[in-house]
Amino acid sequence: MQTRIVTVSMDDLVDLMSTVVRNEVQLILQSPMLGEGFKDEVLDRKQAAELLKLSEQTMTKLFLEGKVVGQKSGAKYRFLKSSIVNYLSSKNN
């Protein structure tokens, strides 16, 4: 068996690693199984905003634009954690 040495530039190596990691993250996000510890739960606007690291106003804007699925009851907003995960998944595609 003959050993082969291949040289790769640092830029090409970084590009290759970025592509592989990005593809793996997309596979994880597209998987219907989000992990054994994942439990869908109802989040209020503050909790959903904290999860996305956004302001509550931006969370409301995403809801009104139809980018995040939720429900408004009176002055209160409710979101399923899975809808937040789906929003993040769609941002990566």
KENUVEX-260770 format. One record per residue (C-alpha): residue in three letters; x, y, z. Coordinates in nm, 2 decimals. Each point is the difference from the previous one (the first is absolute). Layout:
<rs>
<res: ALA&east: X&north: Y&up: Z>
...
</rs>
This chain:
<rs>
<res: MET&east: 0.00&north: 0.00&up: 0.00>
<res: GLN&east: 0.14&north: 0.33&up: -0.10>
<res: THR&east: -0.04&north: 0.32&up: 0.21>
<res: ARG&east: -0.10&north: 0.32&up: -0.18>
<res: ILE&east: 0.06&north: 0.34&up: 0.14>
<res: VAL&east: -0.23&north: 0.28&up: -0.13>
<res: THR&east: 0.06&north: 0.36&up: 0.07>
<res: VAL&east: -0.29&north: 0.24&up: 0.05>
<res: SER&east: 0.01&north: 0.37&up: 0.05>
<res: MET&east: -0.12&north: 0.13&up: 0.33>
<res: ASP&east: -0.28&north: 0.19&up: -0.18>
<res: ASP&east: -0.12&north: -0.31&up: -0.17>
<res: LEU&east: 0.01&north: -0.20&up: 0.33>
<res: VAL&east: -0.21&north: 0.27&up: 0.17>
<res: ASP&east: -0.25&north: 0.01&up: -0.28>
<res: LEU&east: -0.03&north: -0.38&up: 0.00>
<res: MET&east: -0.05&north: -0.01&up: 0.38>
<res: SER&east: -0.26&north: 0.27&up: -0.01>
<res: THR&east: -0.19&north: -0.18&up: -0.27>
<res: VAL&east: 0.00&north: -0.33&up: 0.19>
<res: VAL&east: -0.11&north: 0.17&up: 0.33>
<res: ARG&east: -0.27&north: 0.20&up: -0.18>
<res: ASN&east: -0.13&north: -0.32&up: -0.17>
<res: GLU&east: 0.00&north: -0.19&up: 0.33>
<res: VAL&east: -0.19&north: 0.28&up: 0.18>
<res: GLN&east: -0.26&north: 0.01&up: -0.28>
<res: LEU&east: -0.05&north: -0.38&up: 0.03>
<res: ILE&east: -0.05&north: 0.03&up: 0.38>
<res: LEU&east: -0.25&north: 0.29&up: -0.05>
<res: GLN&east: -0.20&north: -0.19&up: -0.27>
<res: SER&east: -0.02&north: -0.31&up: 0.21>
<res: PRO&east: -0.35&north: -0.06&up: 0.14>
<res: MET&east: 0.17&north: -0.12&up: 0.32>
<res: LEU&east: 0.14&north: 0.30&up: 0.18>
<res: GLY&east: 0.17&north: -0.21&up: 0.27>
<res: GLU&east: -0.11&north: -0.21&up: 0.29>
<res: GLY&east: -0.02&north: 0.29&up: 0.24>
<res: PHE&east: -0.21&north: 0.22&up: -0.23>
<res: LYS&east: -0.35&north: 0.06&up: 0.12>
<res: ASP&east: -0.24&north: 0.23&up: -0.18>
<res: GLU&east: -0.12&north: 0.27&up: 0.24>
<res: VAL&east: -0.20&north: 0.32&up: -0.02>
<res: LEU&east: 0.21&north: 0.32&up: 0.03>
<res: ASP&east: -0.12&north: 0.35&up: 0.07>
<res: ARG&east: 0.13&north: 0.29&up: -0.21>
<res: LYS&east: 0.28&north: 0.07&up: 0.25>
<res: GLN&east: 0.12&north: -0.36&up: 0.01>
<res: ALA&east: -0.01&north: -0.03&up: -0.38>
<res: ALA&east: 0.19&north: 0.32&up: -0.04>
<res: GLU&east: 0.26&north: -0.11&up: 0.25>
<res: LEU&east: 0.04&north: -0.33&up: -0.18>
<res: LEU&east: 0.07&north: 0.18&up: -0.33>
<res: LYS&east: 0.20&north: 0.27&up: 0.18>
<res: LEU&east: -0.23&north: 0.27&up: -0.14>
<res: SER&east: -0.21&north: 0.27&up: 0.15>
<res: GLU&east: -0.36&north: -0.06&up: 0.08>
<res: GLN&east: -0.10&north: 0.26&up: -0.26>
<res: THR&east: 0.20&north: -0.19&up: -0.27>
<res: MET&east: -0.17&north: -0.32&up: 0.11>
<res: THR&east: -0.34&north: 0.17&up: -0.05>
<res: LYS&east: 0.12&north: 0.12&up: -0.35>
<res: LEU&east: 0.10&north: -0.35&up: -0.10>
<res: PHE&east: -0.34&north: -0.13&up: 0.11>
<res: LEU&east: -0.19&north: 0.28&up: -0.19>
<res: GLU&east: 0.21&north: -0.06&up: -0.31>
<res: GLY&east: -0.09&north: -0.37&up: 0.02>
<res: LYS&east: 0.36&north: -0.11&up: 0.04>
<res: VAL&east: -0.07&north: -0.17&up: 0.33>
<res: VAL&east: -0.32&north: -0.19&up: 0.08>
<res: GLY&east: -0.17&north: 0.10&up: 0.32>
<res: GLN&east: -0.33&north: 0.10&up: 0.15>
<res: LYS&east: -0.12&north: 0.33&up: 0.13>
<res: SER&east: -0.26&north: 0.00&up: 0.28>
<res: GLY&east: -0.08&north: 0.35&up: 0.11>
<res: ALA&east: 0.33&north: 0.17&up: 0.06>
<res: LYS&east: 0.19&north: -0.32&up: 0.05>
<res: TYR&east: 0.19&north: -0.20&up: -0.25>
<res: ARG&east: 0.08&north: -0.37&up: 0.02>
<res: PHE&east: 0.25&north: -0.20&up: -0.21>
<res: LEU&east: 0.08&north: -0.37&up: -0.02>
<res: LYS&east: 0.37&north: -0.06&up: 0.05>
<res: SER&east: -0.01&north: -0.22&up: -0.31>
<res: SER&east: -0.11&north: 0.30&up: -0.21>
<res: ILE&east: 0.30&north: 0.19&up: 0.12>
<res: VAL&east: 0.23&north: -0.29&up: -0.10>
<res: ASN&east: -0.18&north: -0.01&up: -0.34>
<res: TYR&east: 0.06&north: 0.37&up: -0.04>
<res: LEU&east: 0.37&north: -0.05&up: 0.07>
<res: SER&east: 0.01&north: -0.29&up: -0.24>
<res: SER&east: -0.16&north: 0.20&up: -0.28>
<res: LYS&east: 0.25&north: 0.28&up: 0.05>
<res: ASN&east: 0.29&north: -0.24&up: -0.07>
<res: ASN&east: -0.15&north: -0.12&up: -0.34>
</rs>
